[in-house]
Amino acid sequence: MWDDYEGFAYGTFIIWRYDPALGAWDSLDAVPSNLHSYTDLTPPTPLVNVNYFIEVIPPSVCTASIANPDDARQTPELMVTNLNSSRSNIYKINPTPPAAVHELTESSVHIYPNPSNGQFKVQRSKFKVSKMEIKIFDVIGNEMHSQTLNSEHGTLNLNLANGIYFLQLKSEDGVVTKKIVINK
C-alpha cells in the first residue's frame, strides 16, 4: 500500500520487486493512479528479504542543472541530469523467518484444504509433540492470528479476507512456514 505522489500529474503506478535469484529489479505490474495497493500473487519463496518500490513517470522529462562541486575553476561547470521518473522508498518485507529446522520439515506438516474458505486442518506427521504454536502473517509480515495446538493435529478457523497468507508452525523441533490461500 502507498500514498499518492505529489508534484505532477500521472496516470499509472509501476510496481517493482527485487529478485535476489536474478540479482535485478523486475517490473511486476502497472496499476491505475486511483489504486493504492497491490497484492503480489507470485512472491519468491522463502518470503525473506523481498524488496519493493513504486514508480511514477512524469508526463514530460525534467532536466535539472547543478554546479559541479569538483570543478576548481572560478566559473563552475554545470552538470545536467534528466529526471525521468520518481520512485518511492524501497520497502523490505521480512516476516519472522524460519529458524534453524531440525526434525520439523515442510514435508512433515500438512495444511488442507488449501485454498479454503478460512477453515484449515493442520497435521504434523512423523513426530508426536505436546504443543505447536501457530501464527498467521499477511504478505507484508503483519501477524493476523495466533493460536496454540496441544497435539499433532488441529483446526484453524480464520476469519480473514481473501488472499495469500503465511502459516508459521513452531514446536520444540523447529519452525516451518507454509503459504495458505483463503478464497471464500
C-alpha positions in Angstrom: 0.0 0.0 0.0 1.2 3.5 -0.7 0.2 7.2 -0.9 -0.2 9.4 -3.9 2.9 11.1 -5.4 2.7 14.9 -5.2 4.4 17.1 -7.8 2.9 16.3 -11.2 0.0 14.5 -12.8 0.4 10.9 -13.7 -1.9 8.0 -14.7 0.0 4.9 -13.6 1.9 3.4 -10.7 4.6 0.9 -11.7 5.3 -1.8 -9.1 8.9 -3.2 -8.9 10.3 -6.2 -6.9 13.9 -7.1 -6.4 14.6 -10.7 -7.3 17.7 -11.9 -5.3 18.0 -15.0 -7.5 18.5 -12.8 -10.6 20.2 -10.0 -8.8 18.0 -7.5 -10.5 14.8 -5.4 -10.2 11.7 -6.7 -12.1 8.7 -4.6 -13.1 5.8 -6.7 -11.8 2.8 -4.7 -13.0 1.3 -1.3 -13.5 -1.9 -0.1 -11.9 -4.0 3.0 -12.5 -3.3 6.0 -10.3 -6.6 5.7 -8.4 -5.4 2.4 -6.9 -3.1 2.5 -3.9 -2.4 -1.2 -3.1 -1.2 -4.3 -4.9 -1.1 -8.0 -4.0 1.9 -9.9 -5.3 0.4 -13.3 -6.1 3.7 -14.8 -7.0 6.2 -13.8 -4.3 9.5 -15.5 -4.1 9.9 -18.4 -1.7 11.0 -18.1 1.0 9.4 -14.7 1.7 12.5 -13.2 3.3 14.3 -10.0 2.3 11.8 -9.2 -0.5 12.1 -5.6 -1.7 9.5 -3.5 -3.5 9.2 0.1 -4.7 6.6 2.1 -6.6 7.5 4.3 -9.6 5.6 7.1 -11.4 6.6 8.5 -14.8 6.1 12.3 -15.3 4.2 13.5 -18.4 7.5 15.1 -19.7 11.1 14.7 -18.9 12.5 17.1 -16.3 16.1 18.4 -16.7 18.0 19.6 -13.6 21.2 21.7 -13.6 23.5 22.0 -10.7 27.1 23.3 -10.3 29.8 20.6 -10.4 31.4 20.7 -7.0 34.6 19.1 -8.4 35.2 22.0 -10.8 38.0 24.1 -9.2 37.6 26.9 -11.8 36.1 30.3 -10.8 33.1 29.7 -13.0 31.6 26.3 -12.1 30.7 23.9 -14.9 27.0 23.0 -14.9 26.0 19.3 -14.6 22.8 18.4 -16.4 20.7 15.4 -15.3 17.5 14.0 -16.8 14.9 13.1 -14.2 12.7 10.6 -16.0 10.8 9.1 -13.0 10.1 9.4 -9.3 10.4 6.4 -7.0 9.3 5.6 -3.6 11.5 4.4 -0.8 12.3 0.7 -1.0 10.1 -1.4 1.3 11.5 -4.6 2.6 9.2 -7.5 3.6 10.8 -9.8 6.1 8.2 -11.6 8.2 9.6 -13.8 11.0 12.0 -16.0 9.0 12.1 -19.7 9.8 14.6 -20.7 12.4 17.0 -23.5 12.0 14.9 -26.5 11.1 15.9 -29.7 12.9 13.4 -32.6 12.7 10.5 -30.4 11.7 10.4 -30.2 7.9 7.9 -28.9 5.3 7.1 -32.4 4.3 6.1 -33.3 7.9 3.5 -30.5 8.1 0.2 -30.8 6.2 -2.3 -28.0 5.7 -5.5 -28.8 4.0 -7.7 -28.0 2.2 -5.6 -25.3 0.6 -7.1 -23.0 -0.7 -10.0 -22.9 1.7 -12.8 -20.7 2.9 -10.8 -20.0 6.1 -11.0 -23.4 7.8 -7.8 -25.4 7.6 -6.7 -28.7 9.1 -3.2 -28.7 10.4 -1.4 -32.0 10.8 2.1 -32.9 11.7 3.3 -36.3 10.8 6.3 -38.4 11.8 6.7 -36.9 15.3 4.3 -36.5 18.1 4.6 -33.2 20.0 2.8 -31.9 23.0 2.5 -28.3 21.7 2.6 -26.4 18.4 2.5 -22.6 18.2 0.8 -21.3 15.0 1.0 -17.8 13.7 -0.6 -16.4 10.5 1.1 -13.5 8.7 -0.2 -11.4 5.8 2.0 -10.9 2.7 3.7 -7.8 4.3 4.6 -9.6 7.5 1.8 -8.4 9.8 0.7 -11.1 12.4 -3.0 -11.7 11.7 -3.7 -14.7 14.0 -2.0 -16.9 16.6 -3.0 -20.0 18.5 -1.6 -23.0 20.2 -2.4 -26.6 19.4 -1.8 -29.1 22.1 -1.5 -32.1 19.8 0.0 -33.1 16.5 -3.2 -32.0 14.6 -5.9 -29.4 14.9 -8.2 -27.0 13.1 -7.7 -23.3 12.3 -10.8 -21.1 11.8 -9.6 -17.9 10.2 -11.9 -15.0 9.7 -9.6 -13.2 7.3 -10.2 -11.5 3.9 -9.5 -13.5 0.7 -5.8 -13.6 -0.1 -2.4 -15.2 0.4 -1.1 -15.7 4.0 1.8 -17.5 5.6 1.3 -20.0 8.3 4.3 -20.4 10.7 4.3 -23.6 12.8 6.7 -23.7 15.7 7.5 -26.6 18.0 10.4 -27.8 20.1 11.7 -29.4 16.8 11.9 -26.1 14.9 9.9 -23.8 12.7 8.2 -24.3 9.3 6.5 -21.6 7.2 3.9 -22.6 4.6 1.8 -20.5 2.2 -2.0 -20.7 2.6 -4.8 -19.2 0.5 -8.2 -18.0 1.6 -10.8 -17.9 -1.1 -14.4 -17.6 0.2 
